[in-house]
């Protein structure tokens, strides 16, 4: 595969697998991350193209080349952003064309048991419908799980190394699945400055209000010590540059990009440059990097620019 300058790229790198099989596994993550910090740089693929289906096809091609979602994977939980009752063109939610292409591609890879849990901010009925994501799920035979409905959705876990967030009730589907993929949209956010990968996990917990009341940036970084997805795919095909997180925004840009990485901190750091000169302008990225969860400096990543 060629990068923007036509050079051959994509090196296989070993990195901490993000499968969340058990809380115990998460508890030893800091020591594993410390070992990783002494090894290779995390890879970040920046995939460009105007055709969203082709973009996702290229993204899945790269994932396959890097070992896919792991060995003997039978179940996969996908964390999209379907928080707001906004149409796809507003950029408030993950683009449904990308979601549909991902689901179809993963099923072709042999993973047929896929769930999409979401604790939306607006009414789930309106958010799931207006975003177009529920239709994308149904078209691919995948179940969206409304985490606002009554039911046994959450499990309380302790956060290893948590400073502001010591424990939290997390949707159990992300802990019980063999593989976890985070597919947020990159956009402006009034409270967190930007909403991207790490911020997107607020839709996987029961009480997001606690985060807002107790040092939002630190809570986001703390949760990243626990929740480590197998892959992060950031939708930056269109970016809301102001009036986020729900918009609409009069200031929209269209980078036509997907940002792919096994390291969510690195993915966020690169995506943040679409909005700010430095990732350090987003406090939760800086805090996560200080915890050793991933790099905030671009020079500490292997960046591959690919034409999709």
PyMOL commands that set and color helices and strands:
alter all, ss='L'
color gray80, all
select helices_A, chain A and resi 23-27+29-37+52-65+88-90+96-108+124-130+133-139+172-176+197-204+208-213+216-226+264-272+279-281+283-290+298-300
alter helices_A, ss='H'
color red, helices_A
select strands_A, chain A and resi 42-48+75-80+113-118+143-146+154-158+167-171+179-183+185-189+193-195+231-240+252-253+257-261+301-307
alter strands_A, ss='S'
color yellow, strands_A
deselect
rebuild
show_as cartoon
